[in-house]
Amino acid sequence: MSLSPAAISTPARRPALIAGLSAPKGFGDATLRDKHPDAIELLGGIPDPGVLPADELAAATARVLARPGVPALQYSRTEGISPLREWIADREGVPEDRVVVTNGGFHGLALAIQAVVERGDLVAVDNPIFPLFLRGLELSSGRILPITVGRNGLDVDELADKLRGGARPVALYTVPDFHNPTQGTLPADARRELVRLAEHYGFIILADNPYRELRFSGQPESVEAFNTSDHVIHINTFTKTLGPGLRLGWAVVPEHLRSDIVALRSRQDSHSSTFVQAVVGELLTSEPGLFDATLDRARVLYRARAGALVSALEREAPGAFDAVLPEGGLFLWPRLRDDAIDAVRLAADASAEGIEYQRGSFFPSGPGTDAHRHLRLAFGHVGETQLDEAAARLARALRKQTA
């Protein structure tokens, strides 16, 4: 049987799922395409290459490739391989069989959404929210219930009020440590109360925790409440600590969801790269203190950069911003104090001056937030000299509206 030329040239119908997808908000804007020639970009949560263990990864790669038969170049288990899963389980304080290795953090979120959310289900979410999660939820046509996030993370009291009022989400999404974008962290008692609400009302918490290891001041909040409940999928990644290009993360899943998530994964890409898993596993287990030493270097660097950026903003634009020094993460979330300043125009003027950042309005938000009056400034991969210059350029952009 042959196909006619007409049949060959006829474009295929786009599936409804693909046709219904929205364009990622904020990408493709003219302000992002037509950049200043020496633009300073404070856009993404990018780790500094100087604190990534490149030499150690190269040595681990050589050892993995030197093994007889090179098992790292073969297929492996859907859940992931040992000793990587053993290392993750030990760090999380959970049995190894609850750890599923993923292709980065968003892959873990996508698996969680597909395992928990039916089409049209209600999902409680951070307000404002990391927009990539909504892009994942879009595949399930999920409806959202916004819950305010502030300096102490998700407003658990607001959630409780909505639950008592009859809201029945099947899941709740939150970034509990150094929330993106607000940088709030959920305290221990609020974590326990959130888990109690999930267990009482029967929803699953999707705890997205990529910045947890990047605390550079204050005391860390325990994740025990998340890892001991059967109503939490706790998601993390090596993206911010060992390198985004590895595309490697994990999820700690409840026992009752483990087989469903593994079955779902086996019908997609089967498993994460055996080779990358083997290299990272070799790196982490051959030198037991290496991961924490890597984190220590990163924390010192990010603390200095966060402080430098806060100081530079106050020096260059005194009184213009309410900027709180974060205790961790890769972002600053300053608020414009003068309501007369047009935040949209400021972003355009700043781009013309040669500084790019995410406007607060990039992060979808509902009632109860002032995200549109904020700027999200990423400092992880930007040196202090450039941060000083970025603050000076931002101040010049501000003066165009205040002169």
Buried (B, 14 or more C-beta within 10 A) or exposed (E): EEEEEEEEEEEEEEEEEEEEEEEEBBEEEEBBEEBBEEBBBBBEBBBBEEBBBEEBBEBBBEEBEEEEEEBBEEEBBBBBBBBBBBBBBEBBEBEBEBBBBBBBBBBBBBBBBBBBBEEEBBBBBBBBBBBBBBBBBBBBEBEBBBBBBBEBBBBBEBBBEBBEEEBEBBBBBBBBBBBBBBBBBBBBEBBBBBBBBBBEBEBBBBBBBBBBBBBBEEEEBEBBBBBEBBBBBBBBBBBBBBBBEBBBBBBBBBEEBBEBBBEBBEEEEEBBBBBBBBBBBBBBBEBEEBBEEBBEBBBEBBBBBBBBBBBBBBEBBEEBBEBBEBBBBBBBBBBBEEEEBEBEEBBBBBBBBBBBBBBBBBBBBBEBBEBBBBBBBBBBBBBBEBBBBBBBBBBBBBEBEEE
